[in-house]
Amino acid sequence: MIAIAWVNLVMLFRDRTNVFFVVVFPIVLIMVFGLSFGSGFSPRLGVAGGSTPLAAELVTALETSGRMQVVRVGDAEEAREGVERGRLAAALIIPDGYDRALTRYVPVTLSFISRQEPDALQLGAAVRSVVNQVTMPARAAAYVREGSFDELVRRAGQVSVPGIAVRFTALGAATIPRNVSSFDIAATSQLLLFTFLTSLTGAAALIETRRLGLSRRMYAAPVSSRTILLGEAAGRVAVALTQALIIMVGSGLLFGVRWGDPLGAAALVLAFSLVGGGAAMLLGSALRTGQQAVSVGLLVGLGLAAIGGTMAPIDFFPETMRRLAHVTPHAWALDGFAELLRRDGTIADVLPQLGVLIAFAAILFALGAWRLRAALTR
């Protein structure tokens, strides 16, 4: 049984393309999603102009706002090209006559260039807020116009206007606690996505052993059919566990990802690997060619991942879609990891999720063993 399982692992890594998709690609996606959804990432704002005193004051305010990374560019054309090519999230063009216009109470226009993307639109709101704050004394001076510009700006800065006290009260519990990083969330979803996907596409190895007649020769050896079936099942689970461990260890070392209670996390990973192994065994015994296994595996794996909430946070799903998501093992595994990470749960808190995952695995392995025995003995 161990020998059969080991052969399946060797076949997985013998193909060099699998090394990329099993080891490198998941870690890259965790990094991309982790940076995209937070973790201190600041959008890059290109600024053209700003050499005069008042314009330099505006640029300094943008740099110290903490909402963006200001990048100086040569001119408006360079700023536009940087936005078009994605090097900059947006760009602000400060005209040459900015100081002269303010001191002479003449309206001046600052051009903001961005793509129609959520991050760029949020950056535009932040830039507008800083510009309004910096230019408020100049606009107040333009309203009064009695005395020198510098004196009016100085007096406007000293004016104290009584404000309205606003009190904020947070009700309920946060969906995602502050101690859970975007890398934690990304790693959890990618763990489930790639563990299941690699298991299904790896079912081509089982088809290959049948096509080459290896399985029939094993039957001719003094080995019971039960041992052969257990060996193939162990091979499928070993592939899934290997993928899961690569993601867990790699994301933990590179991005400091936490998985909650170690015993609970290990139980969830083992249970989900059993589900992936059972699905792979059923797929590998039902199809006839490796191309079919890869194609169907990608379709089923990505489809269930999308429905189960590993591609978009299940918290954003409407109520009907949340119920539908729980026809997949992915949603139950996500619920288990959420219990460990967001509520500091233990293995006792994820027993319901473990029970459902083990039931999924038992059904899939039973169908897979039945179908594989029929395929090998007919």
Wavefront OBJ file of the C-alpha trace (Angstrom):
o trace
v 0.000 0.000 0.000
v 2.818 2.400 0.900
v 4.675 1.564 -2.309
v 1.610 2.349 -4.423
v 1.093 5.648 -2.596
v 4.763 6.569 -3.042
v 4.572 5.927 -6.791
v 1.701 8.428 -7.022
v 3.804 11.119 -5.316
v 6.755 10.409 -7.618
v 4.501 10.701 -10.684
v 3.178 14.058 -9.403
v 6.614 15.703 -9.206
v 8.166 13.947 -12.175
v 6.304 16.391 -14.425
v 8.159 19.703 -14.056
v 5.074 21.766 -14.822
v 3.483 20.305 -11.695
v 6.340 21.715 -9.611
v 5.355 25.221 -10.709
v 1.605 24.783 -10.200
v 1.949 22.906 -6.906
v 4.781 24.858 -5.255
v 5.216 28.298 -6.866
v 1.811 29.333 -8.193
v -0.180 29.044 -4.924
v 2.410 31.083 -3.007
v 2.395 33.776 -5.704
v -1.406 34.018 -5.552
v -1.330 34.306 -1.754
v 1.131 37.189 -2.075
v -0.968 38.928 -4.752
v -4.265 38.608 -2.869
v -2.636 39.486 0.447
v -1.195 42.714 -0.967
v -4.378 43.562 -2.892
v -6.628 43.440 0.171
v -4.468 45.335 2.642
v -1.332 44.603 4.645
v -0.012 48.167 4.468
v -0.091 48.533 0.679
v -0.130 52.218 -0.387
v -1.268 53.226 -3.899
v 1.279 55.154 -5.959
v 0.279 58.716 -6.878
v 2.361 60.452 -9.524
v 2.702 64.213 -9.072
v 3.791 66.530 -11.894
v 4.759 70.096 -10.902
v 4.995 71.414 -7.376
v 8.262 73.362 -7.498
v 6.821 76.673 -6.240
v 6.289 77.300 -2.477
v 2.493 76.856 -2.312
v 2.559 73.899 -4.686
v 5.380 72.311 -2.640
v 3.214 72.736 0.476
v 0.466 70.773 -1.237
v 2.858 67.986 -2.273
v 4.234 67.761 1.275
v 0.693 67.418 2.637
v 0.039 64.574 0.200
v 3.274 62.829 1.231
v 2.534 63.102 4.959
v -1.132 62.108 4.714
v -0.261 58.390 5.088
v -2.855 57.425 2.463
v -0.616 57.193 -0.603
v 2.926 56.905 -1.894
v 3.814 60.091 -3.785
v 6.081 59.641 -6.812
v 7.508 62.724 -8.550
v 7.230 62.634 -12.348
v 8.603 64.998 -14.946
v 5.527 66.293 -16.719
v 1.878 65.570 -17.484
v 2.721 63.257 -20.385
v 4.954 61.080 -18.201
v 2.268 60.991 -15.523
v -0.387 59.891 -18.021
v 1.861 57.182 -19.433
v 2.582 55.885 -15.917
v -1.145 55.548 -15.215
v -1.843 53.890 -18.574
v 0.931 51.331 -18.075
v -0.069 50.571 -14.473
v 3.086 51.920 -12.834
v 0.943 54.533 -11.054
v -2.515 54.151 -9.553
v -3.274 57.773 -10.451
v -1.562 61.106 -11.139
v -2.090 64.716 -10.047
v -1.038 67.542 -12.373
v -0.214 70.842 -10.624
v -0.101 73.641 -13.237
v 2.843 76.065 -13.425
v 0.669 79.044 -12.486
v -0.683 77.430 -9.304
v 0.932 79.919 -6.857
v 0.166 82.945 -9.029
v -3.481 81.959 -9.370
v -3.951 81.514 -5.606
v -2.294 84.802 -4.675
v -4.344 86.697 -7.273
v -7.602 84.962 -6.272
v -7.997 83.328 -9.682
v -9.596 79.851 -9.936
v -7.060 77.126 -10.685
v -7.696 73.543 -11.846
v -5.693 70.519 -10.705
v -5.975 67.584 -13.122
v -6.415 64.105 -11.628
v -5.765 61.153 -13.962
v -6.774 57.591 -13.104
v -8.327 54.429 -14.469
v -11.870 53.422 -13.603
v -10.846 51.089 -10.766
v -12.014 50.982 -7.121
v -8.515 51.657 -5.721
v -8.007 54.631 -8.019
v -11.404 56.092 -7.140
v -10.629 55.771 -3.411
v -7.282 57.439 -4.023
v -9.085 60.281 -5.804
v -11.249 60.882 -2.742
v -8.135 60.960 -0.516
v -6.372 63.436 -2.825
v -9.457 65.665 -2.937
v -9.612 65.678 0.857
v -5.960 66.760 1.183
v -6.305 69.439 -1.507
v -9.386 70.876 0.206
v -7.621 70.983 3.551
v -4.467 72.641 2.189
v -6.255 75.234 0.054
v -8.903 76.162 2.621
v -6.946 79.236 3.953
v -6.389 80.483 0.389
v -10.091 80.159 -0.394
v -10.928 82.001 2.808
v -8.524 84.802 1.780
v -10.174 84.947 -1.644
v -13.526 85.411 0.105
v -12.285 88.357 2.243
v -9.785 90.082 -0.132
v -8.984 92.854 2.373
v -5.223 92.994 2.941
v -2.280 91.047 1.614
v -2.667 87.427 0.632
v -0.057 86.180 3.106
v -1.653 88.076 6.007
v -5.139 86.797 5.162
v -3.864 83.195 4.929
v -2.121 83.576 8.289
v -5.277 84.942 9.916
v -7.420 82.213 8.334
v -5.124 79.598 9.818
v -5.594 81.067 13.285
v -9.392 81.099 13.172
v -10.969 78.586 15.527
v -14.417 77.464 14.490
v -16.459 75.497 17.041
v -17.253 72.135 15.590
v -19.838 69.438 16.189
v -18.845 66.595 18.473
v -19.431 63.232 16.843
v -19.408 60.083 18.940
v -18.910 56.683 17.299
v -20.152 53.462 18.828
v -19.393 50.035 17.351
v -22.186 47.498 17.710
v -21.850 43.738 17.383
v -18.713 41.774 16.609
v -16.402 42.429 13.686
v -16.681 39.902 10.864
v -12.899 39.837 10.543
v -10.923 40.737 13.703
v -7.984 43.107 13.468
v -5.481 40.380 14.302
v -6.470 38.442 11.153
v -4.411 39.729 8.222
v -5.294 39.680 4.550
v -2.553 37.066 4.076
v -4.329 34.774 6.577
v -7.556 35.012 4.594
v -5.828 34.594 1.213
v -3.811 31.591 2.386
v -6.888 29.799 3.730
v -8.840 30.161 0.498
v -5.868 29.213 -1.701
v -5.135 26.188 0.490
v -8.604 24.783 -0.148
v -8.654 25.793 -3.813
v -5.325 24.191 -4.738
v -5.624 21.137 -2.502
v -8.863 20.131 -4.210
v -7.745 21.253 -7.681
v -4.407 19.433 -7.533
v -6.174 16.298 -6.306
v -8.601 16.292 -9.229
v -6.052 17.052 -11.930
v -3.716 14.492 -10.351
v -6.339 11.837 -11.058
v -4.689 11.574 -14.473
v -1.970 9.480 -12.777
v -4.546 6.864 -11.808
v -5.788 6.751 -15.394
v -2.192 6.399 -16.588
v -1.601 3.354 -14.384
v -4.716 1.758 -15.841
v -3.757 2.655 -19.417
v -0.254 1.199 -19.073
v -1.611 -1.982 -17.493
v 0.158 -1.419 -14.172
v -3.033 -1.957 -12.219
v -3.724 -5.292 -13.921
v -0.177 -6.453 -13.180
v -0.675 -5.519 -9.537
v -3.780 -7.692 -9.545
v -1.711 -10.548 -10.961
v 0.801 -10.202 -8.105
v 0.213 -11.795 -4.696
v -1.513 -8.622 -3.492
v -5.145 -8.467 -2.440
v -7.554 -6.155 -4.243
v -8.187 -4.427 -0.936
v -4.505 -3.529 -0.622
v -4.452 -2.148 -4.170
v -7.529 -0.015 -3.568
v -6.134 1.237 -0.256
v -2.820 2.033 -1.932
v -4.481 4.059 -4.675
v -6.627 5.840 -2.082
v -3.549 6.582 0.037
v -1.791 7.922 -3.048
v -4.617 10.340 -3.766
v -4.650 11.546 -0.140
v -0.843 11.866 -0.124
v -1.008 14.174 -3.152
v -3.629 16.352 -1.463
v -1.717 16.466 1.835
v 1.527 17.359 0.072
v -0.133 20.301 -1.661
v -1.723 21.476 1.593
v 1.535 21.232 3.566
v 3.467 23.152 0.902
v 0.971 26.020 1.129
v 0.811 26.003 4.930
v 4.574 25.921 5.463
v 5.391 28.294 2.590
v 2.825 30.945 3.537
v 3.781 30.687 7.195
v 7.490 31.222 6.515
v 7.110 33.920 3.857
v 4.088 35.910 5.058
v 3.680 34.941 8.711
v 0.292 33.315 8.077
v -1.413 31.920 11.175
v -3.686 28.879 11.090
v -5.155 29.017 14.592
v -5.170 26.046 16.928
v -2.563 23.589 15.510
v -4.601 20.482 16.325
v -7.769 21.935 14.841
v -5.970 23.155 11.708
v -4.281 19.760 11.222
v -7.629 17.981 11.576
v -9.297 20.274 9.026
v -6.446 19.850 6.533
v -6.498 16.059 6.918
v -10.289 15.898 6.546
v -10.265 18.124 3.456
v -7.384 16.112 1.968
v -9.504 12.998 2.417
v -12.299 14.738 0.518
v -9.912 15.712 -2.290
v -8.450 12.196 -2.393
v -11.894 10.597 -2.583
v -12.985 12.945 -5.378
v -9.771 12.216 -7.307
v -10.243 8.458 -6.935
v -13.797 8.692 -8.249
v -12.731 10.905 -11.149
v -9.731 8.752 -12.050
v -11.793 5.582 -12.095
v -14.691 7.051 -14.092
v -12.753 8.707 -16.953
v -10.642 7.059 -19.632
v -7.886 9.532 -20.604
v -5.592 11.902 -18.769
v -6.785 14.822 -20.903
v -10.334 14.168 -19.742
v -9.184 14.089 -16.114
v -7.373 17.429 -16.394
v -10.239 19.127 -18.232
v -13.003 17.822 -15.984
v -10.823 18.345 -12.898
v -10.273 22.003 -13.740
v -13.961 22.546 -14.488
v -15.221 20.811 -11.360
v -12.447 22.123 -9.112
v -12.805 25.766 -10.119
v -16.600 25.571 -10.181
v -16.900 24.140 -6.674
v -14.252 26.587 -5.441
v -16.229 29.537 -6.792
v -19.496 28.312 -5.288
v -17.810 27.377 -1.998
v -16.336 30.833 -1.371
v -12.622 30.313 -2.022
v -12.501 32.804 -4.912
v -14.623 35.532 -3.314
v -15.210 35.877 0.451
v -18.306 33.953 1.449
v -19.167 36.834 3.819
v -20.089 38.886 0.730
v -22.549 36.260 -0.553
v -26.311 36.844 -0.210
v -28.142 34.520 2.149
v -29.368 32.193 -0.624
v -25.860 31.787 -2.040
v -24.475 31.102 1.428
v -26.859 28.185 1.820
v -26.013 26.962 -1.681
v -22.287 27.219 -0.913
v -22.638 24.611 1.814
v -23.373 21.878 -0.699
v -19.611 22.002 -1.295
v -16.907 20.802 1.133
v -15.048 24.078 0.585
v -17.623 26.151 2.480
v -17.542 23.783 5.465
v -13.741 23.877 5.563
v -13.816 27.685 5.335
v -16.255 27.781 8.261
v -13.858 25.615 10.248
v -10.845 27.819 9.583
v -12.915 30.925 10.328
v -13.781 29.403 13.708
v -10.083 28.822 14.436
v -8.818 32.191 13.182
v -11.580 34.686 13.922
v -12.888 33.306 17.187
v -9.752 31.568 18.508
v -11.544 28.235 18.474
v -10.117 24.803 19.191
v -10.647 21.396 17.639
v -13.770 20.981 19.767
v -15.312 24.042 18.064
v -14.806 22.621 14.555
v -16.218 19.153 15.222
v -19.396 19.870 13.166
v -17.316 20.918 10.151
v -15.025 17.905 10.575
v -18.028 15.599 10.703
v -19.429 16.965 7.426
v -16.032 16.755 5.685
v -15.516 13.160 6.817
v -18.987 12.291 5.515
v -18.080 13.838 2.136
v -14.854 11.799 2.097
v -16.572 8.541 3.042
v -19.134 8.868 0.248
v -16.543 9.799 -2.370
v -14.155 7.003 -1.381
v -16.940 4.438 -1.358
v -18.027 5.440 -4.881
v -14.426 5.674 -6.066
v -13.438 2.251 -4.716
v -16.537 0.649 -6.224
v -15.929 2.262 -9.598
v -12.176 1.502 -9.624
v -12.706 -2.167 -8.713
v -15.175 -2.449 -11.597
v -12.777 -0.711 -13.998
v -9.855 -2.989 -13.102
v -11.670 -6.325 -13.112
v -13.884 -6.018 -16.146
l 1 2 3 4 5 6 7 8 9 10 11 12 13 14 15 16 17 18 19 20 21 22 23 24 25 26 27 28 29 30 31 32 33 34 35 36 37 38 39 40 41 42 43 44 45 46 47 48 49 50 51 52 53 54 55 56 57 58 59 60 61 62 63 64 65 66 67 68 69 70 71 72 73 74 75 76 77 78 79 80 81 82 83 84 85 86 87 88 89 90 91 92 93 94 95 96 97 98 99 100 101 102 103 104 105 106 107 108 109 110 111 112 113 114 115 116 117 118 119 120 121 122 123 124 125 126 127 128 129 130 131 132 133 134 135 136 137 138 139 140 141 142 143 144 145 146 147 148 149 150 151 152 153 154 155 156 157 158 159 160 161 162 163 164 165 166 167 168 169 170 171 172 173 174 175 176 177 178 179 180 181 182 183 184 185 186 187 188 189 190 191 192 193 194 195 196 197 198 199 200 201 202 203 204 205 206 207 208 209 210 211 212 213 214 215 216 217 218 219 220 221 222 223 224 225 226 227 228 229 230 231 232 233 234 235 236 237 238 239 240 241 242 243 244 245 246 247 248 249 250 251 252 253 254 255 256 257 258 259 260 261 262 263 264 265 266 267 268 269 270 271 272 273 274 275 276 277 278 279 280 281 282 283 284 285 286 287 288 289 290 291 292 293 294 295 296 297 298 299 300 301 302 303 304 305 306 307 308 309 310 311 312 313 314 315 316 317 318 319 320 321 322 323 324 325 326 327 328 329 330 331 332 333 334 335 336 337 338 339 340 341 342 343 344 345 346 347 348 349 350 351 352 353 354 355 356 357 358 359 360 361 362 363 364 365 366 367 368 369 370 371 372 373 374 375 376 377 378
